[in-house]
Amino acid sequence: MSQNLISMVLTADQLTAIDGALATLEQNLSGLVALQPSQRRELYKMGEKSEQFGRQTLNVLTNNPQIVPPSLGLAEAQQDVAALDALRPRLQRMKQLVERGEDTETALGSDIMSTALEGYGLLKVSGKNQGLDGLRQELSSRFAKSRRVADVPAP
């Protein structure tokens, strides 16, 4: 009996609506940035304790403007806090949706492979003398082990 973790059909109308929703997200989140790996490594990271420190420091600075030089960029940092607070719950929802999407992708692939493997077994047993040997041989390449090149010691 074949595995069937999921049965899903996406209609053309649903796909159009999804594409439209994604386009709306992309348009409304156009301010998101894409960092290079080297940039990610070099940036300050704000974990839970660091966030508490950052928020408290900004509050103290806000309440004591006489010690804040204009070059510090306090107003920009306050806008960053507001944007972070607004963005986080939406990112959480998107992360959950992406996780469900990836789980669905895994389940669909697993269902496909389960049926394909059972079908391949049928071809091997019942496909003889049915003119399917060439196709079965072609499909068997999935299970072919690749040759490993022996490590040659350096001279």
C-alpha positions in Angstrom: 0.0 0.0 0.0 1.4 3.3 -1.0 2.1 6.1 1.4 -0.1 9.2 1.2 0.9 11.8 3.7 -0.8 14.6 1.8 -3.3 15.1 -1.0 -3.1 18.6 -2.3 -4.4 20.3 -5.4 -3.7 23.9 -6.2 -6.1 25.5 -8.6 -5.2 28.1 -11.1 -7.2 30.7 -9.1 -5.3 29.7 -5.9 -2.0 30.0 -7.6 -2.9 33.4 -9.0 -4.0 34.6 -5.6 -0.8 33.2 -4.0 1.3 35.0 -6.6 -0.6 38.2 -6.0 -0.1 37.9 -2.3 3.6 37.3 -2.7 3.9 40.3 -5.1 2.1 42.4 -2.5 4.5 41.2 0.2 7.5 41.9 -2.0 6.2 45.4 -2.8 5.4 46.3 0.8 8.6 44.8 2.2 10.9 46.4 -0.4 12.9 48.0 2.4 14.2 44.6 3.5 18.0 44.1 2.9 20.0 41.2 1.7 23.4 41.0 3.5 26.5 39.3 2.1 27.8 36.5 4.3 30.9 38.6 5.2 28.6 41.4 6.3 26.6 39.1 8.5 29.8 37.9 10.2 31.0 41.4 10.9 27.8 43.0 12.2 26.9 43.4 15.9 24.3 40.7 16.8 21.4 41.5 19.1 20.5 38.6 21.2 18.0 38.7 24.1 20.4 40.2 26.6 21.8 42.6 24.0 18.3 43.7 23.0 17.5 44.5 26.6 20.8 46.5 26.9 20.0 48.4 23.6 16.5 49.3 24.5 17.4 50.5 28.0 20.3 52.5 26.7 18.1 54.2 24.0 15.5 54.9 26.7 18.1 56.6 29.0 19.4 58.6 26.0 15.9 59.6 25.0 15.2 60.8 28.6 18.5 62.7 28.8 18.8 64.5 25.4 21.3 67.0 26.9 24.1 64.4 26.7 23.2 63.2 23.2 25.2 64.7 20.3 23.2 65.0 17.0 25.7 62.8 15.3 24.7 59.8 17.4 21.6 59.1 15.3 19.3 58.5 18.2 16.2 59.3 16.2 17.2 56.7 13.6 17.8 54.1 16.3 14.4 54.8 17.7 12.8 54.3 14.3 14.8 51.0 14.0 13.2 49.8 17.3 9.8 50.7 16.1 10.4 49.0 12.7 11.8 45.9 14.5 8.7 45.7 16.8 6.4 46.0 13.8 8.3 43.5 11.6 8.9 40.7 14.1 5.3 39.3 14.5 4.9 39.3 10.7 8.3 37.5 10.2 7.2 34.9 12.8 4.0 34.3 10.8 6.0 34.0 7.6 8.5 31.7 9.2 5.7 29.4 10.3 4.2 29.5 6.9 7.6 28.7 5.3 8.1 25.8 7.7 4.7 24.4 6.8 5.5 24.9 3.2 8.8 23.0 3.5 7.1 20.2 5.4 4.5 20.0 2.7 7.2 19.9 0.0 8.9 17.1 2.0 5.6 15.2 2.3 4.8 15.6 -1.4 8.2 14.4 -2.4 8.1 11.5 0.0 4.7 10.4 -1.4 6.1 10.6 -4.9 9.2 8.6 -4.1 7.2 6.0 -2.1 4.9 5.3 -5.1 7.8 5.5 -7.5 9.9 2.9 -5.6 6.9 0.6 -5.3 6.3 1.0 -9.0 9.9 0.4 -9.8 9.7 -2.8 -7.8 6.7 -3.8 -9.9 8.6 -3.1 -13.1 11.4 -5.4 -11.9 9.1 -8.2 -11.1 6.1 -7.9 -13.4 7.6 -5.9 -16.3 9.6 -8.8 -17.7 8.7 -9.8 -21.2 6.6 -6.6 -21.5 9.1 -4.6 -23.5 10.0 -2.5 -20.5 13.6 -3.8 -20.0 15.1 -0.6 -21.6 13.0 1.7 -19.5 13.7 -0.3 -16.3 17.4 -0.2 -17.1 17.2 3.5 -17.5 15.4 3.9 -14.2 18.0 1.8 -12.5 20.6 4.5 -12.9 19.0 6.1 -9.8 20.5 3.3 -7.7 23.9 3.1 -9.5 26.7 3.7 -7.1 29.2 6.3 -8.2 32.8 5.2 -8.5 35.1 6.8 -5.9 38.5 7.8 -7.2 41.1 6.4 -4.9 43.2 9.0 -3.1 46.5 9.2 -4.7 49.3 10.2 -2.3 51.1 13.4 -3.1 54.7 12.9 -4.5 
